[in-house]
Amino acid sequence: MSMGRTKCKNNISNVLCPVETERVVQNIQNTKFSIFIDEISDITNDKWMTFLVRYADGKQ
């Protein structure tokens, strides 16, 4: 499969992101989890904030 940059971005934003977000929410609703948050600025003074959610999904 090949597609242009705009179509790829739209597929990720409108299809993959909602599906994966729902999957993660379903997995962590009744599971213990931890969150790590980090904020950083790069050389162009853009600010980035990263969220890492760690949980066990029960699959081995």
All heavy atoms as TSV, in Angstrom:
chain	resi	resn	atom	element	x	y	z
A	1	MET	N	N	0.846	-1.163	0.000
A	1	MET	CA	C	0.000	0.000	0.000
A	1	MET	C	C	0.896	1.233	0.000
A	1	MET	O	O	1.869	1.304	0.745
A	1	MET	CB	C	-0.881	-0.010	1.256
A	1	MET	CG	C	-1.667	1.253	1.433
A	1	MET	SD	S	-2.483	1.384	3.023
A	1	MET	CE	C	-3.969	0.535	2.707
A	2	SER	N	N	0.561	2.180	-0.806
A	2	SER	CA	C	1.277	3.452	-0.775
A	2	SER	C	C	0.247	4.574	-0.841
A	2	SER	O	O	-0.824	4.420	-1.445
A	2	SER	CB	C	2.281	3.549	-1.916
A	2	SER	OG	O	1.601	3.575	-3.142
A	3	MET	N	N	0.585	5.672	-0.193
A	3	MET	CA	C	-0.297	6.839	-0.209
A	3	MET	C	C	0.521	8.075	0.075
A	3	MET	O	O	1.642	7.983	0.580
A	3	MET	CB	C	-1.432	6.683	0.810
A	3	MET	CG	C	-0.995	6.564	2.246
A	3	MET	SD	S	-2.347	6.321	3.400
A	3	MET	CE	C	-2.646	4.588	3.217
A	4	GLY	N	N	-0.035	9.197	-0.250
A	4	GLY	CA	C	0.649	10.465	-0.027
A	4	GLY	C	C	0.659	10.842	1.445
A	4	GLY	O	O	-0.013	10.238	2.288
A	5	ARG	N	N	1.430	11.855	1.751
A	5	ARG	CA	C	1.590	12.312	3.131
A	5	ARG	C	C	0.267	12.744	3.753
A	5	ARG	O	O	-0.045	12.394	4.884
A	5	ARG	CB	C	2.599	13.459	3.162
A	5	ARG	CG	C	2.867	14.006	4.539
A	5	ARG	CD	C	3.897	15.101	4.505
A	5	ARG	NE	N	3.407	16.191	3.673
A	5	ARG	CZ	C	4.166	17.109	3.119
A	5	ARG	NH1	N	5.460	17.080	3.298
A	5	ARG	NH2	N	3.650	18.071	2.389
A	6	THR	N	N	-0.542	13.482	3.015
A	6	THR	CA	C	-1.811	13.983	3.559
A	6	THR	C	C	-2.783	12.846	3.840
A	6	THR	O	O	-3.404	12.789	4.900
A	6	THR	CB	C	-2.448	14.987	2.583
A	6	THR	OG1	O	-1.518	16.039	2.340
A	6	THR	CG2	C	-3.725	15.565	3.148
A	7	LYS	N	N	-2.920	11.918	2.905
A	7	LYS	CA	C	-3.830	10.789	3.104
A	7	LYS	C	C	-3.358	9.911	4.259
A	7	LYS	O	O	-4.158	9.453	5.068
A	7	LYS	CB	C	-3.945	9.953	1.838
A	7	LYS	CG	C	-4.977	8.827	1.961
A	7	LYS	CD	C	-5.077	8.006	0.700
A	7	LYS	CE	C	-6.029	8.696	-0.241
A	7	LYS	NZ	N	-6.337	7.858	-1.419
A	8	CYS	N	N	-2.058	9.694	4.361
A	8	CYS	CA	C	-1.501	8.897	5.453
A	8	CYS	C	C	-1.794	9.557	6.798
A	8	CYS	O	O	-2.245	8.899	7.740
A	8	CYS	CB	C	-0.009	8.714	5.247
A	8	CYS	SG	S	0.764	7.679	6.494
A	9	LYS	N	N	-1.560	10.856	6.894
A	9	LYS	CA	C	-1.832	11.591	8.138
A	9	LYS	C	C	-3.308	11.491	8.504
A	9	LYS	O	O	-3.665	11.257	9.659
A	9	LYS	CB	C	-1.430	13.057	7.996
A	9	LYS	CG	C	-1.744	13.898	9.220
A	9	LYS	CD	C	-1.612	15.380	8.890
A	9	LYS	CE	C	-2.130	16.254	9.971
A	9	LYS	NZ	N	-3.579	16.187	10.172
A	10	ASN	N	N	-4.185	11.666	7.524
A	10	ASN	CA	C	-5.623	11.580	7.779
A	10	ASN	C	C	-6.044	10.187	8.220
A	10	ASN	O	O	-6.894	10.042	9.102
A	10	ASN	CB	C	-6.417	12.007	6.553
A	10	ASN	CG	C	-6.358	13.503	6.334
A	10	ASN	OD1	O	-6.146	14.265	7.273
A	10	ASN	ND2	N	-6.524	13.921	5.095
A	11	ASN	N	N	-5.488	9.141	7.620
A	11	ASN	CA	C	-5.805	7.771	8.032
A	11	ASN	C	C	-5.368	7.508	9.469
A	11	ASN	O	O	-6.093	6.889	10.242
A	11	ASN	CB	C	-5.175	6.751	7.095
A	11	ASN	CG	C	-5.965	6.568	5.827
A	11	ASN	OD1	O	-7.157	6.829	5.782
A	11	ASN	ND2	N	-5.301	6.118	4.784
A	12	ILE	N	N	-4.203	7.973	9.825
A	12	ILE	CA	C	-3.722	7.782	11.191
A	12	ILE	C	C	-4.597	8.560	12.168
A	12	ILE	O	O	-5.047	8.022	13.182
A	12	ILE	CB	C	-2.245	8.200	11.311
A	12	ILE	CG1	C	-1.370	7.205	10.556
A	12	ILE	CG2	C	-1.821	8.292	12.777
A	12	ILE	CD1	C	0.068	7.630	10.405
A	13	SER	N	N	-4.870	9.829	11.858
A	13	SER	CA	C	-5.638	10.681	12.767
A	13	SER	C	C	-7.098	10.256	12.892
A	13	SER	O	O	-7.666	10.293	13.981
A	13	SER	CB	C	-5.599	12.135	12.292
A	13	SER	OG	O	-4.285	12.620	12.321
A	14	ASN	N	N	-7.716	9.860	11.796
A	14	ASN	CA	C	-9.156	9.614	11.792
A	14	ASN	C	C	-9.551	8.150	11.944
A	14	ASN	O	O	-10.702	7.864	12.258
A	14	ASN	CB	C	-9.776	10.170	10.510
A	14	ASN	CG	C	-9.575	11.666	10.399
A	14	ASN	OD1	O	-9.599	12.380	11.382
A	14	ASN	ND2	N	-9.343	12.136	9.193
A	15	VAL	N	N	-8.617	7.222	11.706
A	15	VAL	CA	C	-8.955	5.796	11.777
A	15	VAL	C	C	-8.168	5.099	12.880
A	15	VAL	O	O	-8.749	4.556	13.820
A	15	VAL	CB	C	-8.715	5.101	10.420
A	15	VAL	CG1	C	-9.028	3.618	10.512
A	15	VAL	CG2	C	-9.535	5.760	9.324
A	16	LEU	N	N	-6.858	5.104	12.773
A	16	LEU	CA	C	-6.038	4.356	13.723
A	16	LEU	C	C	-6.078	4.934	15.130
A	16	LEU	O	O	-6.203	4.194	16.109
A	16	LEU	CB	C	-4.585	4.288	13.234
A	16	LEU	CG	C	-4.349	3.482	11.970
A	16	LEU	CD1	C	-2.889	3.573	11.556
A	16	LEU	CD2	C	-4.771	2.046	12.150
A	17	CYS	N	N	-5.978	6.238	15.241
A	17	CYS	CA	C	-5.933	6.869	16.568
A	17	CYS	C	C	-7.197	6.590	17.387
A	17	CYS	O	O	-7.093	6.174	18.534
A	17	CYS	CB	C	-5.667	8.358	16.433
A	17	CYS	SG	S	-5.450	9.184	18.013
A	18	PRO	N	N	-8.405	6.798	16.851
A	18	PRO	CA	C	-9.601	6.504	17.654
A	18	PRO	C	C	-9.715	5.029	18.049
A	18	PRO	O	O	-10.119	4.715	19.168
A	18	PRO	CB	C	-10.761	6.906	16.742
A	18	PRO	CG	C	-10.181	7.863	15.766
A	18	PRO	CD	C	-8.762	7.455	15.588
A	19	VAL	N	N	-9.345	4.125	17.136
A	19	VAL	CA	C	-9.428	2.693	17.435
A	19	VAL	C	C	-8.451	2.324	18.548
A	19	VAL	O	O	-8.807	1.632	19.510
A	19	VAL	CB	C	-9.157	1.858	16.163
A	19	VAL	CG1	C	-8.993	0.387	16.491
A	19	VAL	CG2	C	-10.273	2.061	15.159
A	20	GLU	N	N	-7.214	2.776	18.446
A	20	GLU	CA	C	-6.214	2.450	19.460
A	20	GLU	C	C	-6.513	3.131	20.791
A	20	GLU	O	O	-6.296	2.558	21.850
A	20	GLU	CB	C	-4.811	2.823	18.975
A	20	GLU	CG	C	-4.265	1.862	17.953
A	20	GLU	CD	C	-4.213	0.439	18.476
A	20	GLU	OE1	O	-3.611	0.183	19.528
A	20	GLU	OE2	O	-4.787	-0.441	17.813
A	21	THR	N	N	-7.024	4.362	20.747
A	21	THR	CA	C	-7.401	5.053	21.982
A	21	THR	C	C	-8.477	4.273	22.719
A	21	THR	O	O	-8.393	4.047	23.929
A	21	THR	CB	C	-7.886	6.480	21.680
A	21	THR	OG1	O	-6.827	7.201	21.052
A	21	THR	CG2	C	-8.303	7.200	22.946
A	22	GLU	N	N	-9.486	3.821	22.007
A	22	GLU	CA	C	-10.562	3.032	22.618
A	22	GLU	C	C	-10.034	1.720	23.185
A	22	GLU	O	O	-10.424	1.291	24.267
A	22	GLU	CB	C	-11.668	2.771	21.588
A	22	GLU	CG	C	-12.843	1.993	22.128
A	22	GLU	CD	C	-13.589	2.711	23.239
A	22	GLU	OE1	O	-13.566	3.953	23.273
A	22	GLU	OE2	O	-14.195	2.021	24.080
A	23	ARG	N	N	-9.110	1.077	22.469
A	23	ARG	CA	C	-8.535	-0.184	22.938
A	23	ARG	C	C	-7.771	0.006	24.235
A	23	ARG	O	O	-7.919	-0.760	25.190
A	23	ARG	CB	C	-7.607	-0.772	21.867
A	23	ARG	CG	C	-7.069	-2.154	22.217
A	23	ARG	CD	C	-6.138	-2.671	21.134
A	23	ARG	NE	N	-4.918	-1.889	21.046
A	23	ARG	CZ	C	-3.840	-2.104	21.805
A	23	ARG	NH1	N	-3.837	-3.056	22.707
A	23	ARG	NH2	N	-2.770	-1.358	21.659
A	24	VAL	N	N	-6.983	1.068	24.316
A	24	VAL	CA	C	-6.217	1.337	25.538
A	24	VAL	C	C	-7.148	1.676	26.698
A	24	VAL	O	O	-6.977	1.186	27.810
A	24	VAL	CB	C	-5.178	2.464	25.306
A	24	VAL	CG1	C	-4.548	2.907	26.612
A	24	VAL	CG2	C	-4.100	1.999	24.339
A	25	VAL	N	N	-8.151	2.498	26.446
A	25	VAL	CA	C	-9.113	2.856	27.501
A	25	VAL	C	C	-9.801	1.602	28.027
A	25	VAL	O	O	-9.938	1.409	29.238
A	25	VAL	CB	C	-10.143	3.884	26.978
A	25	VAL	CG1	C	-11.302	4.036	27.947
A	25	VAL	CG2	C	-9.468	5.227	26.750
A	26	GLN	N	N	-10.222	0.712	27.136
A	26	GLN	CA	C	-10.865	-0.536	27.556
A	26	GLN	C	C	-9.914	-1.376	28.412
A	26	GLN	O	O	-10.324	-1.965	29.405
A	26	GLN	CB	C	-11.292	-1.356	26.328
A	26	GLN	CG	C	-12.405	-0.740	25.536
A	26	GLN	CD	C	-13.764	-1.040	26.149
A	26	GLN	OE1	O	-13.948	-2.064	26.783
A	26	GLN	NE2	N	-14.687	-0.124	25.973
A	27	ASN	N	N	-8.639	-1.423	28.031
A	27	ASN	CA	C	-7.662	-2.242	28.759
A	27	ASN	C	C	-7.353	-1.700	30.146
A	27	ASN	O	O	-7.140	-2.472	31.071
A	27	ASN	CB	C	-6.359	-2.360	27.970
A	27	ASN	CG	C	-6.452	-3.353	26.843
A	27	ASN	OD1	O	-7.326	-4.207	26.816
A	27	ASN	ND2	N	-5.552	-3.236	25.889
A	28	ILE	N	N	-7.309	-0.387	30.308
A	28	ILE	CA	C	-6.871	0.147	31.606
A	28	ILE	C	C	-8.015	0.518	32.537
A	28	ILE	O	O	-7.775	0.916	33.671
A	28	ILE	CB	C	-5.914	1.346	31.445
A	28	ILE	CG1	C	-6.618	2.545	30.840
A	28	ILE	CG2	C	-4.681	0.958	30.678
A	28	ILE	CD1	C	-5.761	3.795	30.819
A	29	GLN	N	N	-9.269	0.368	32.098
A	29	GLN	CA	C	-10.388	0.737	32.955
A	29	GLN	C	C	-10.382	-0.010	34.286
A	29	GLN	O	O	-10.657	0.575	35.322
A	29	GLN	CB	C	-11.722	0.503	32.251
A	29	GLN	CG	C	-12.115	1.664	31.388
A	29	GLN	CD	C	-13.493	1.502	30.794
A	29	GLN	OE1	O	-13.937	0.393	30.531
A	29	GLN	NE2	N	-14.156	2.615	30.576
A	30	ASN	N	N	-10.086	-1.287	34.279
A	30	ASN	CA	C	-10.095	-2.086	35.505
A	30	ASN	C	C	-8.728	-2.664	35.809
A	30	ASN	O	O	-8.617	-3.749	36.363
A	30	ASN	CB	C	-11.137	-3.210	35.380
A	30	ASN	CG	C	-12.532	-2.656	35.201
A	30	ASN	OD1	O	-12.944	-1.753	35.925
A	30	ASN	ND2	N	-13.250	-3.161	34.226
A	31	THR	N	N	-7.687	-1.947	35.444
A	31	THR	CA	C	-6.315	-2.414	35.610
A	31	THR	C	C	-5.501	-1.338	36.303
A	31	THR	O	O	-5.711	-0.148	36.083
A	31	THR	CB	C	-5.683	-2.696	34.220
A	31	THR	OG1	O	-6.510	-3.597	33.513
A	31	THR	CG2	C	-4.296	-3.264	34.351
A	32	LYS	N	N	-4.584	-1.770	37.155
A	32	LYS	CA	C	-3.660	-0.805	37.748
A	32	LYS	C	C	-2.706	-0.326	36.664
A	32	LYS	O	O	-2.247	-1.100	35.833
A	32	LYS	CB	C	-2.875	-1.451	38.886
A	32	LYS	CG	C	-3.745	-1.794	40.068
A	32	LYS	CD	C	-2.905	-2.398	41.174
A	32	LYS	CE	C	-3.803	-2.757	42.342
A	32	LYS	NZ	N	-3.050	-3.385	43.429
A	33	PHE	N	N	-2.411	0.973	36.681
A	33	PHE	CA	C	-1.506	1.524	35.688
A	33	PHE	C	C	-0.740	2.690	36.292
A	33	PHE	O	O	-1.103	3.227	37.332
A	33	PHE	CB	C	-2.258	1.969	34.425
A	33	PHE	CG	C	-3.261	3.066	34.644
A	33	PHE	CD1	C	-2.902	4.388	34.483
A	33	PHE	CD2	C	-4.566	2.767	35.006
A	33	PHE	CE1	C	-3.826	5.405	34.680
A	33	PHE	CE2	C	-5.498	3.772	35.194
A	33	PHE	CZ	C	-5.135	5.088	35.036
A	34	SER	N	N	0.325	3.062	35.641
A	34	SER	CA	C	1.104	4.224	36.060
A	34	SER	C	C	1.302	5.131	34.850
A	34	SER	O	O	1.265	4.691	33.708
A	34	SER	CB	C	2.447	3.803	36.648
A	34	SER	OG	O	3.205	3.093	35.707
A	35	ILE	N	N	1.504	6.416	35.140
A	35	ILE	CA	C	1.691	7.410	34.080
A	35	ILE	C	C	3.001	8.151	34.333
A	35	ILE	O	O	3.266	8.591	35.445
A	35	ILE	CB	C	0.531	8.422	34.042
A	35	ILE	CG1	C	-0.795	7.712	33.787
A	35	ILE	CG2	C	0.783	9.484	32.980
A	35	ILE	CD1	C	-1.988	8.632	33.845
A	36	PHE	N	N	3.811	8.265	33.297
A	36	PHE	CA	C	5.043	9.043	33.334
A	36	PHE	C	C	4.863	10.210	32.365
A	36	PHE	O	O	4.480	10.019	31.218
A	36	PHE	CB	C	6.233	8.174	32.904
A	36	PHE	CG	C	7.511	8.942	32.782
A	36	PHE	CD1	C	8.239	9.293	33.900
A	36	PHE	CD2	C	7.986	9.320	31.537
A	36	PHE	CE1	C	9.413	10.009	33.783
A	36	PHE	CE2	C	9.158	10.037	31.413
A	36	PHE	CZ	C	9.872	10.373	32.540
A	37	ILE	N	N	5.109	11.429	32.840
A	37	ILE	CA	C	4.963	12.626	32.015
A	37	ILE	C	C	6.302	13.355	31.960
A	37	ILE	O	O	6.948	13.551	32.985
A	37	ILE	CB	C	3.874	13.563	32.579
A	37	ILE	CG1	C	2.537	12.836	32.658
A	37	ILE	CG2	C	3.750	14.818	31.734
A	37	ILE	CD1	C	1.465	13.612	33.375
A	38	ASP	N	N	6.702	13.750	30.759
A	38	ASP	CA	C	7.965	14.457	30.577
A	38	ASP	C	C	7.733	15.626	29.629
A	38	ASP	O	O	7.038	15.510	28.627
A	38	ASP	CB	C	9.019	13.516	30.003
A	38	ASP	CG	C	10.391	14.144	29.924
A	38	ASP	OD1	O	10.700	15.006	30.781
A	38	ASP	OD2	O	11.163	13.783	29.023
A	39	GLU	N	N	8.303	16.779	29.977
A	39	GLU	CA	C	8.191	17.963	29.127
A	39	GLU	C	C	9.591	18.412	28.742
A	39	GLU	O	O	10.503	18.419	29.567
A	39	GLU	CB	C	7.471	19.082	29.875
A	39	GLU	CG	C	7.236	20.299	29.024
A	39	GLU	CD	C	6.495	21.397	29.770
A	39	GLU	OE1	O	6.066	21.169	30.905
A	39	GLU	OE2	O	6.376	22.486	29.199
A	40	ILE	N	N	9.751	18.788	27.484
A	40	ILE	CA	C	11.077	19.186	27.000
A	40	ILE	C	C	10.907	20.260	25.927
A	40	ILE	O	O	9.891	20.312	25.236
A	40	ILE	CB	C	11.853	17.966	26.443
A	40	ILE	CG1	C	13.306	18.315	26.201
A	40	ILE	CG2	C	11.195	17.432	25.202
A	40	ILE	CD1	C	14.178	17.115	25.929
A	41	SER	N	N	11.885	21.128	25.797
A	41	SER	CA	C	11.952	22.104	24.712
A	41	SER	C	C	13.126	21.732	23.827
A	41	SER	O	O	14.175	21.328	24.316
A	41	SER	CB	C	12.169	23.523	25.256
A	41	SER	OG	O	11.103	23.917	26.068
A	42	ASP	N	N	12.956	21.875	22.516
A	42	ASP	CA	C	14.071	21.577	21.623
A	42	ASP	C	C	14.780	22.870	21.212
A	42	ASP	O	O	14.466	23.952	21.702
A	42	ASP	CB	C	13.621	20.751	20.421
A	42	ASP	CG	C	12.646	21.483	19.531
A	42	ASP	OD1	O	12.475	22.704	19.697
A	42	ASP	OD2	O	12.058	20.825	18.656
A	43	ILE	N	N	15.723	22.765	20.317
A	43	ILE	CA	C	16.567	23.894	19.936
A	43	ILE	C	C	15.756	25.024	19.285
A	43	ILE	O	O	16.144	26.186	19.343
A	43	ILE	CB	C	17.721	23.417	19.019
A	43	ILE	CG1	C	18.808	24.469	18.955
A	43	ILE	CG2	C	17.206	23.045	17.653
A	43	ILE	CD1	C	20.103	23.992	18.372
A	44	THR	N	N	14.618	24.696	18.680
A	44	THR	CA	C	13.774	25.722	18.062
A	44	THR	C	C	12.765	26.295	19.045
A	44	THR	O	O	11.884	27.052	18.662
A	44	THR	CB	C	13.015	25.136	16.859
A	44	THR	OG1	O	12.146	24.101	17.314
A	44	THR	CG2	C	13.954	24.602	15.811
A	45	ASN	N	N	12.892	25.924	20.304
A	45	ASN	CA	C	12.021	26.368	21.393
A	45	ASN	C	C	10.599	25.819	21.269
A	45	ASN	O	O	9.666	26.354	21.845
A	45	ASN	CB	C	12.004	27.895	21.515
A	45	ASN	CG	C	11.686	28.342	22.930
A	45	ASN	OD1	O	11.924	27.606	23.880
A	45	ASN	ND2	N	11.139	29.527	23.079
A	46	ASP	N	N	10.433	24.744	20.472
A	46	ASP	CA	C	9.153	24.027	20.466
A	46	ASP	C	C	9.063	23.229	21.756
A	46	ASP	O	O	10.047	22.669	22.219
A	46	ASP	CB	C	9.060	23.068	19.278
A	46	ASP	CG	C	8.866	23.795	17.964
A	46	ASP	OD1	O	8.401	24.949	18.000
A	46	ASP	OD2	O	9.170	23.200	16.922
A	47	LYS	N	N	7.893	23.189	22.339
A	47	LYS	CA	C	7.705	22.447	23.574
A	47	LYS	C	C	6.999	21.131	23.279
A	47	LYS	O	O	6.046	21.077	22.513
A	47	LYS	CB	C	6.905	23.266	24.577
A	47	LYS	CG	C	7.618	24.552	24.958
A	47	LYS	CD	C	6.995	25.187	26.176
A	47	LYS	CE	C	7.612	26.486	26.556
A	47	LYS	NZ	N	9.009	26.631	26.525
A	48	TRP	N	N	7.495	20.050	23.880
A	48	TRP	CA	C	6.940	18.717	23.696
A	48	TRP	C	C	6.587	18.145	25.062
A	48	TRP	O	O	7.343	18.272	26.016
A	48	TRP	CB	C	7.958	17.798	23.029
A	48	TRP	CG	C	8.266	18.174	21.622
A	48	TRP	CD1	C	9.181	19.093	21.204
A	48	TRP	CD2	C	7.641	17.661	20.457
A	48	TRP	NE1	N	9.170	19.177	19.842
A	48	TRP	CE2	C	8.239	18.297	19.355
A	48	TRP	CE3	C	6.647	16.709	20.236
A	48	TRP	CZ2	C	7.858	18.021	18.057
A	48	TRP	CZ3	C	6.291	16.433	18.929
A	48	TRP	CH2	C	6.889	17.085	17.864
A	49	MET	N	N	5.430	17.517	25.154
A	49	MET	CA	C	5.050	16.825	26.375
A	49	MET	C	C	4.722	15.383	26.003
A	49	MET	O	O	3.913	15.129	25.113
A	49	MET	CB	C	3.853	17.468	27.059
A	49	MET	CG	C	3.494	16.808	28.372
A	49	MET	SD	S	2.196	17.659	29.266
A	49	MET	CE	C	3.127	18.978	30.001
A	50	THR	N	N	5.387	14.456	26.670
A	50	THR	CA	C	5.216	13.040	26.400
A	50	THR	C	C	4.499	12.379	27.568
A	50	THR	O	O	4.832	12.636	28.725
A	50	THR	CB	C	6.590	12.373	26.207
A	50	THR	OG1	O	7.287	13.055	25.176
A	50	THR	CG2	C	6.440	10.917	25.863
A	51	PHE	N	N	3.524	11.547	27.265
A	51	PHE	CA	C	2.809	10.765	28.265
A	51	PHE	C	C	3.077	9.293	27.990
A	51	PHE	O	O	2.860	8.827	26.878
A	51	PHE	CB	C	1.296	11.001	28.182
A	51	PHE	CG	C	0.878	12.399	28.505
A	51	PHE	CD1	C	0.875	13.378	27.534
A	51	PHE	CD2	C	0.485	12.736	29.787
A	51	PHE	CE1	C	0.483	14.674	27.817
A	51	PHE	CE2	C	0.091	14.027	30.088
A	51	PHE	CZ	C	0.093	14.997	29.096
A	52	LEU	N	N	3.523	8.577	28.991
A	52	LEU	CA	C	3.730	7.141	28.876
A	52	LEU	C	C	2.826	6.467	29.897
A	52	LEU	O	O	2.897	6.768	31.092
A	52	LEU	CB	C	5.193	6.787	29.148
A	52	LEU	CG	C	5.494	5.296	29.211
A	52	LEU	CD1	C	5.419	4.689	27.825
A	52	LEU	CD2	C	6.850	5.073	29.818
A	53	VAL	N	N	1.945	5.600	29.423
A	53	VAL	CA	C	1.065	4.855	30.304
A	53	VAL	C	C	1.546	3.411	30.302
A	53	VAL	O	O	1.654	2.783	29.250
A	53	VAL	CB	C	-0.408	4.929	29.845
A	53	VAL	CG1	C	-1.306	4.106	30.756
A	53	VAL	CG2	C	-0.874	6.374	29.785
A	54	ARG	N	N	1.834	2.895	31.495
A	54	ARG	CA	C	2.324	1.525	31.611
A	54	ARG	C	C	1.269	0.696	32.332
A	54	ARG	O	O	0.808	1.053	33.401
A	54	ARG	CB	C	3.629	1.511	32.388
A	54	ARG	CG	C	4.236	0.141	32.472
A	54	ARG	CD	C	5.571	0.202	33.152
A	54	ARG	NE	N	6.128	-1.124	33.161
A	54	ARG	CZ	C	7.074	-1.517	33.971
A	54	ARG	NH1	N	7.581	-0.683	34.835
A	54	ARG	NH2	N	7.511	-2.750	33.921
A	55	TYR	N	N	0.897	-0.427	31.712
A	55	TYR	CA	C	-0.075	-1.321	32.313
A	55	TYR	C	C	0.166	-2.731	31.794
A	55	TYR	O	O	0.828	-2.929	30.777
A	55	TYR	CB	C	-1.503	-0.876	31.992
A	55	TYR	CG	C	-1.876	-0.946	30.532
A	55	TYR	CD1	C	-2.551	-2.061	30.040
A	55	TYR	CD2	C	-1.549	0.063	29.647
A	55	TYR	CE1	C	-2.886	-2.146	28.703
A	55	TYR	CE2	C	-1.887	-0.010	28.320
A	55	TYR	CZ	C	-2.552	-1.126	27.845
A	55	TYR	OH	O	-2.880	-1.197	26.534
A	56	ALA	N	N	-0.367	-3.695	32.491
A	56	ALA	CA	C	-0.284	-5.084	32.044
A	56	ALA	C	C	-1.609	-5.441	31.401
A	56	ALA	O	O	-2.663	-5.293	32.014
A	56	ALA	CB	C	0.005	-6.005	33.216
A	57	ASP	N	N	-1.573	-5.907	30.149
A	57	ASP	CA	C	-2.823	-6.210	29.460
A	57	ASP	C	C	-3.297	-7.640	29.680
A	57	ASP	O	O	-4.322	-8.045	29.164
A	57	ASP	CB	C	-2.707	-5.912	27.968
A	57	ASP	CG	C	-1.724	-6.811	27.248
A	57	ASP	OD1	O	-1.104	-7.657	27.894
A	57	ASP	OD2	O	-1.590	-6.649	26.025
A	58	GLY	N	N	-2.556	-8.413	30.464
A	58	GLY	CA	C	-2.984	-9.769	30.780
A	58	GLY	C	C	-2.593	-10.809	29.739
A	58	GLY	O	O	-2.776	-11.991	29.945
A	59	LYS	N	N	-2.078	-10.386	28.595
A	59	LYS	CA	C	-1.631	-11.339	27.559
A	59	LYS	C	C	-0.173	-11.679	27.802
A	59	LYS	O	O	0.636	-10.806	28.048
A	59	LYS	CB	C	-1.811	-10.729	26.179
A	59	LYS	CG	C	-3.242	-10.450	25.838
A	59	LYS	CD	C	-3.346	-9.815	24.475
A	59	LYS	CE	C	-4.791	-9.465	24.177
A	59	LYS	NZ	N	-4.917	-8.744	22.912
A	60	GLN	N	N	0.156	-12.927	27.715
A	60	GLN	CA	C	1.543	-13.356	27.976
A	60	GLN	C	C	2.151	-13.919	26.730
A	60	GLN	O	O	1.609	-14.562	25.953
A	60	GLN	CB	C	1.573	-14.411	29.076
A	60	GLN	CG	C	0.997	-13.890	30.354
A	60	GLN	CD	C	2.054	-13.298	31.269
A	60	GLN	OE1	O	3.222	-13.622	31.173
A	60	GLN	NE2	N	1.644	-12.423	32.147
